[in-house]
Amino acid sequence: MVHRLLVTISLAFSLSVSSVAAQTSPAAASWASVVGNDIRVVPNLTYLTASNWEAKLDVYTPTTPGPHPTVVHIHGGGWTGGTKESVVLRALPYLEMGFAVVNVTYRLARVSEAPAAVEDCRCALRWVIQNAKEYGFDTTRLVVTGYSAGGHLALTTGMLPAGAGLDRQCPGPDNLKVAAIVNWYGITDVVDLLDGANMRTYAVSWLGSRPDRNEVARRVSPLTYVRKDLPPILTIHGDADPVVPYQQATRLQDALRQAGATNSLVTIPGGKHGGFPAADQLRAFAAVRAFFQEHGLMPRAAASTSAQR
């Protein structure tokens, strides 16, 4: 099963490299040819059992000696759909850079409404920290990233203080701290999506009919937790996004700036909800790489190669 998964990933990456060959380095194409030998895959590890449901994650880690900087990778789907398998190819750029990747699933609304998904992703982070020695994770260089609802969960996973009380599904002494957050068009104000012009059915479904839904929505909104001492945050968002309003990104940027927190926003002109044109996607990942380099998060071998270019 693991071998078949690696072959599928490698073939898919090779095809994607071919489709943008004029814009892709020979090094990336070479990497695609040998990735099956260089990455250890451990699928479907249970990191939490809640609501009579097993929350699982997959580990992709370089076979070279660690510890390795690690990306906690969270799928989207409006908290009501999506799977970790659906975004596995999106982890390839991080693997190509030399990161380990932990690809996470979590309770969707049909299993448990808000704040379950937030709790689960915090528990996944605790699992990464507690199992760092076994899998070679560098806990001083943990990055959390995700897409859409996964972007929201990346933000809450990295921004929540211990006092928020959203770690109680998996209590422990660990300091749940990350080194950076990469937010791909994620929700930052859940309350804004429950009513009015920006109402989105996925948000309404996630909160359900509970009488305290606005209070819970504020509790799971990244904007609630803006403060100066946050890890650096990079947001990537299309300014024509019909699913998550672009203003969710600009409001986060404004609030972080006002608080004195380190952050940057990459705007994709005319960009919809992901699926950006190749040139824009490559520009976005160039910004991600530069962000990692700026904050000392790149794997050492990759950083050395970049310095020689």
N, C-alpha and C positions, 0 to 999 in steps of 0.2 A: 504493500500500500504506500509506504513512504517513498520507495523507489519510483513508483508510478506517478506520485505527486510531484516529485522533483523533475521527472522527465517532462510532465505537462507544463510545469512552470518554465523550464528551460526552453522548450519549444515555443511557448507563447512569447517569451521575452525575445527569442531570436526573430520571430515574425515581426514583433513590434519594432525591433531594431532595424530590420530590413525596410519597413515602411517609412522610416524617417532617416534612411541611411546617410543622406546628404548632410544631416544635422547631428549625427551621432558619431562619437569617437570610435576609432578602431579598438581601443581598450575595452569599451563597453561590449562590442560585438565579441571580442575574445572572452570576456567574462561570461557571456551567455553560453558559450560553448563548454565551459568547464564548471559551471555553477553546481551541477549535480555532484561533483567530487568535493566541492569546497564548503558546502553547507550541510550541517546536520539538522534533520527535521524530526521533531517529536510531536506528533499530533494528538489532539483531543485529550489533553490533560485536564482533569477536573480541579478547578481552583476554589469552588464554592458550591454547596448544595443549599438551595433556598426555595421556598414555595413548591416543594417536592419536585424540583427541577435542578439538573446538574449544569452549572455554568462551566464552559470549557474554553481552553485556549490552545494554540499551537505555538511551538517554539522553533525558530529558525536561527541557528547560531553558527558562526564560522568554525571550521574544524581546527583553525590555528589556535595556539594557546591564548587564553584570555587573561584578565577580564576584558570584555568587549562593551563599548558603549551600546546602549540598547534602546530600541524604539518600541514603545507599547502602542499597538496599532488597533484602532477601533472603527468598526464599520458603521455606516449610517443606515437610514431607512425610516426616519421619523419616529423612532422608538417603537414602531409598530411592525417593522419588517426588516429584512436584510439578514445576512449571515456573514460570518468571518470568511467563509470560502469565497464569497462574492467580491471581496476586496484583496484577495491574496496577491494578485498581479500588481496592485498599487504599492505593495511592499517592496517590489523589486528594486527601485532606485535606492532604497535604504540599504538593502542587502549588497547592492553593487558598490556602495560607498564603504562597506565594511562593517556596518552595524549588525548586531543581533536584532531580531524582530520577534515580538510576542504578539500574536494575532488573537484578539479577544472577542468572544461573544458574551451576551448578557441577556437578562430577562426582558423580553418585549412586553408590550402592554397586555397582550392576551394571556400572559402568564402572571404578570403583576404590574400594576400601574405605578406611576411615579410615587416615590423616588427610587424604585428598585434598580433601574438601570444605572443611576448614579452610584448607589451603594455597591453594585457589582463591580463597576470599573475601579472603584477605590479598593475593593478586595483583590482585584487582579493585580493592582500595583503592589499591594502588600505581599501577594504571592511571589511576585518578581523579586522583591527585596529579600524575602525569606528563603528563596531558592537560588539566590544569586551565585553562591559557591558551586552548586551542582551544575549549573548551566553556563557559568562563565559570564554573568552579567556584571557590568561595572555600575554599581549603585551610585557613584558620584557623577555619572553621565547618563542619566535616564531621561529620555525624551518621550512625551506622550503626544500622539497625533491621531486625528480622525477626520471623517468627512460628514458634513451635514449634521445629523443628530450625533454622529460620532465625533464631529468637531466640538459640539457642545459638551459631550462627555469627556473629551480630552481636556477641555477648559476646566470643568468641574473637578476632574481627577487631579489636575495640577494646581488648582487655585484654592480648594477648600481648606480651611483651617481645621485643626482637630476638634475645635469647639463646635463645629457645625453639626456634630452628632450623626454624620452619615457614614460612619465606619463601624457601626455596631453589629453588622452582620458577621464581621470577622475581626473581633477585638484583638489587639496585640500591642506590644511596646514599641513597634517600629515607627520611625519618623517618616511619614508618607510624603517625601519630598522629591520633586523632579528638578532636573536642571534646565528644562526648556519645554515649551508647548508650541506645536505647529497646528494651527486651527484652519482647516479647509472648509470654508463657507458654513461655519457652524452657527447655531442659535445662541444668542447671548442674553436675551430677555424673553423668557418663556411666557410671562404674563401678557406681553404684547401680542402674542399669537392666539390668545384665547377668545378675544372679542374684538369687534371693530373692523376697521379696514384691513388690518393685517391678520385677521383670524385664519388659522390653518387647521384643517380637520385632523391632521396627525397629532397636533398639540392637544386639541380637545380630547381626542381618544386617549392620549397618554395620561391626562389628568383625570378623566372620567367625570362622574357626577358628584363627587364628594363636595360637601358644603364648604370645606376649607381649601378649595382648589387654588385660589389666588395666593393664599399663604404658602402652600406647597410649591406653587410655580415660582414664587419669589425665592424660596429656599433652594431651589435647584437652578436658579439663574446665575450665570457667571458674573453679571453686572453687580450682583449683591455682594460679591467678595473682592471687588477691586480695592487694592491697597498698594502701597509702595513696595513692600518686600515680597513681591511675586517673582517667580522665575521669568526670564525673557519669553515674550509671546510674539509669534509671527502668525499673522492672519492672511489668508489668500481667499479672495472673494470676487466674483463677477458682479459688475455694477448693473446687470440686467437680469439678475437671478429672480425667477418667478416663484421659487419654492421657499427660500429663506431670504427675506428682504435685505438688500445691500446695507440698509441703514443699521442693521444689527451689527455689522462689522465696524461702521464708522462711529457708532455710539460707543462701542467697546474701546476703539482707539482713542476717542476723545476722553473717556473716563480714565483710561490708563495714563494718558499724558498728564491729565490734571492731577492724578495721584503721584506722579513721578515714577511710574513703573516703566521698565524697559519694554518697548514693543515696536512693531512695525506692521504696516498693512501694504500688501501687494494687491493692487486693483487690476482685474482683467477687464479692459474696456469691451463692452458689449457681451461680456461673459455670462453664460446662463448658469445653471446649477451643476457645475462640473462639466465633464465632457468637453473641456476647452480644446481649441485647435492646437495642433502639434507645437507650433511656434510659441503659443502662450503657455502651454504645459511645460515646455522646456525652459522658458523664462521663469516660470514659477519655481521649478526645481533648482535652477541656478540661484534663485533667491534663498531657497532652503539651504543649499550647500554653503552659500556665503554666510547665512545666519549661523549655521553650525560652526563654521570656521571662526567667525567673530567671537563666539562664546566658548571656544576651546572644546567642542564636542565631537569633532571629526575623529574617526579612528586614526591612529598614528600613521599607519602606512599610507592611507588615503590623503592625510594632511601633507605628508612629505611629498607625495606625487604631485599634489596641487601646487605646492610651493615651487616645484621644479618646472612647471609649465610657463 
